[in-house]
Amino acid sequence: DLGLEENIKQETFVLSALMQQAMKRIESVHTRVQLMMLIVGIFAVAIGTILSYLIIKSIITPLDNLVKTSRAIQEGNLTERAKITTHDEFGELASSFNEMVTELVATQECVTTIFQGTGDAMRVIDTDFNIIRMNKKMEAITGKSAQESREKKCYDVFFGELCQTKNCTLKRILDGRNLIEIETTKQTGTGKKIAVELIATPFKRKGKPIGIIESFRDISKRKQAEEELLKARKIESVGILAGGLAHDFNNLLTSILGNISMAKDELKPGDEAFELLTEAENSSLLARDLTHQLITFSKGGAP
């Protein structure tokens, strides 16, 4: 019995030792597992952070590019375009933005060409009577360059009988008028007074008037011709001479109308030159009708 008991004690001791070794190994494996999980967790967080940064950057970078390009264009750099670095939605957005800017530039160039190429003197004025812009024809009439006139008061550069009165075109436009067409008198840069046909329209931004656009056409010769024609109708004592002159003038008008008709055949309706020729044709027809009346009057008939 003593031997059996001793054997049991020895086996129990061995089992206890083995259990302790097993526990130590389990603890060691557990520690390693925890360390590995910690490393994997740190690695996963790092990868997630990097991926998040790359995703955010892929979104922010093209948007930031669009914002910078937009600001550059607003500052007047119309050659600036958004960079297209991807072919996703942001790339399509940048491409559409560039197309819009290109169309905007083309429209602006077209407007500038029309503004500078028209035969009428034109200027743009803000609500404080300051000149924002004017074309070459206006420079010629006023004797001042656009740069020299910029930010100066409109009435200091091209004074007229309506300036600083209740009939001022700017005041009337700001009061709600959409179109003003009148004949008035203006003073050129040399001090000469001329008769002009003035057309004024609102200059708007986002639907709100921020000034006006004025167009001036020198009608001094036309007014002079009208006055001379009226005077001619009152001179009854020189009927025969007036009749001869009227015949010559009528022939001249017929020749002019023929030349205008041939010139219009080379143009298209809607062209500025076509419209100017049409206006000249109408004026010539009116003058010819008046001439016919003068011929009839010179012969003793009713005018």
Secondary structure in CASP SS format (residue, H / E / C, confidence):
PFRMAT SS
TARGET T0000
AUTHOR 0000-0000-0000
METHOD secondary structure of the structure
MODEL  1
D C 1.00
L H 1.00
G H 1.00
L H 1.00
E H 1.00
E H 1.00
N H 1.00
I H 1.00
K H 1.00
Q H 1.00
E H 1.00
T H 1.00
F H 1.00
V H 1.00
L H 1.00
S H 1.00
A H 1.00
L H 1.00
M H 1.00
Q H 1.00
Q H 1.00
A H 1.00
M H 1.00
K H 1.00
R H 1.00
I H 1.00
E H 1.00
S H 1.00
V H 1.00
H H 1.00
T H 1.00
R H 1.00
V H 1.00
Q H 1.00
L H 1.00
M H 1.00
M H 1.00
L H 1.00
I H 1.00
V H 1.00
G H 1.00
I H 1.00
F H 1.00
A H 1.00
V H 1.00
A H 1.00
I H 1.00
G H 1.00
T H 1.00
I H 1.00
L H 1.00
S H 1.00
Y H 1.00
L H 1.00
I H 1.00
I H 1.00
K H 1.00
S H 1.00
I H 1.00
I H 1.00
T H 1.00
P H 1.00
L H 1.00
D H 1.00
N H 1.00
L H 1.00
V H 1.00
K H 1.00
T H 1.00
S H 1.00
R H 1.00
A H 1.00
I H 1.00
Q H 1.00
E C 1.00
G C 1.00
N C 1.00
L C 1.00
T C 1.00
E C 1.00
R C 1.00
A C 1.00
K C 1.00
I C 1.00
T C 1.00
T C 1.00
H C 1.00
D C 1.00
E H 1.00
F H 1.00
G H 1.00
E H 1.00
L H 1.00
A H 1.00
S H 1.00
S H 1.00
F H 1.00
N H 1.00
E H 1.00
M H 1.00
V H 1.00
T H 1.00
E H 1.00
L H 1.00
V H 1.00
A H 1.00
T H 1.00
Q H 1.00
E H 1.00
C H 1.00
V H 1.00
T H 1.00
T H 1.00
I H 1.00
F H 1.00
Q H 1.00
G H 1.00
T C 1.00
G C 1.00
D C 1.00
A E 1.00
M E 1.00
R E 1.00
V E 1.00
I E 1.00
D E 1.00
T C 1.00
D C 1.00
F C 1.00
N E 1.00
I E 1.00
I E 1.00
R E 1.00
M E 1.00
N C 1.00
K H 1.00
K H 1.00
M H 1.00
E H 1.00
A H 1.00
I H 1.00
T H 1.00
G C 1.00
K C 1.00
S C 1.00
A H 1.00
Q H 1.00
E H 1.00
S H 1.00
R C 1.00
E C 1.00
K C 1.00
K E 1.00
C H 1.00
Y H 1.00
D H 1.00
V H 1.00
F C 1.00
F C 1.00
G E 1.00
E C 1.00
L C 1.00
C C 1.00
Q C 1.00
T C 1.00
K C 1.00
N C 1.00
C C 1.00
T H 1.00
L H 1.00
K H 1.00
R H 1.00
I H 1.00
L H 1.00
D C 1.00
G C 1.00
R C 1.00
N C 1.00
L C 1.00
I E 1.00
E E 1.00
I E 1.00
E E 1.00
T E 1.00
T E 1.00
K E 1.00
Q E 1.00
T C 1.00
G C 1.00
T C 1.00
G C 1.00
K C 1.00
K E 1.00
I E 1.00
A E 1.00
V E 1.00
E E 1.00
L E 1.00
I E 1.00
A E 1.00
T E 1.00
P E 1.00
F E 1.00
K E 1.00
R E 1.00
K C 1.00
G C 1.00
K E 1.00
P E 1.00
I E 1.00
G E 1.00
I E 1.00
I E 1.00
E E 1.00
S E 1.00
F E 1.00
R E 1.00
D E 1.00
I C 1.00
S H 1.00
K H 1.00
R H 1.00
K H 1.00
Q H 1.00
A H 1.00
E H 1.00
E H 1.00
E H 1.00
L H 1.00
L H 1.00
K H 1.00
A H 1.00
R H 1.00
K H 1.00
I C 1.00
E C 1.00
S C 1.00
V C 1.00
G H 1.00
I H 1.00
L H 1.00
A H 1.00
G H 1.00
G H 1.00
L H 1.00
A H 1.00
H H 1.00
D H 1.00
F H 1.00
N H 1.00
N H 1.00
L H 1.00
L H 1.00
T H 1.00
S H 1.00
I H 1.00
L H 1.00
G H 1.00
N H 1.00
I H 1.00
S H 1.00
M H 1.00
A H 1.00
K H 1.00
D H 1.00
E C 1.00
L C 1.00
K C 1.00
P C 1.00
G C 1.00
D C 1.00
E H 1.00
A H 1.00
F H 1.00
E H 1.00
L H 1.00
L H 1.00
T H 1.00
E H 1.00
A H 1.00
E H 1.00
N H 1.00
S H 1.00
S H 1.00
L H 1.00
L H 1.00
A H 1.00
R H 1.00
D H 1.00
L H 1.00
T H 1.00
H H 1.00
Q H 1.00
L H 1.00
I H 1.00
T H 1.00
F H 1.00
S H 1.00
K C 1.00
G C 1.00
G C 1.00
A C 1.00
P C 1.00
END
